[in-house]
Structure formats: structure tokens, C-alpha cells
Amino acid sequence: MVLTELELRVAELAAAGTPAPAIAEALGVSANAVAVHLTAIYRKLGPGPG
């Protein structure tokens, strides 16, 4: 699956250890939006069946 541009930006910041509130501030979105994007990222990139 392909990440959206915003999901990719969230993933990059999260992978660098940036806390969710700081990601939200950097991207100009709410902390809730960051949580939604992280959930989508985990769903898309998480482990497959098995």
C-alpha cells in the first residue's frame, strides 16, 4: 500500500522520535489527526498475515 504525502511526513517525523504533539504543531494539524494518520500508517505497513 502507498502512503499519502501527509502520512509519509508523519511517519518520517515519528521515526525520528518526534512526539505526536510536536508532529501536530510542525504539520499544522491537531494531535487527533496525527493519531489518525499513525493508525492508517500502522494498518498499511504493519505485519501481514501469519
Buried (B, 14 or more C-beta within 10 A) or exposed (E): EEBEEBBEBBBEBBEEEBEBEEBBBEBEBEBEBBBBBBEBBEEEEEEEEE
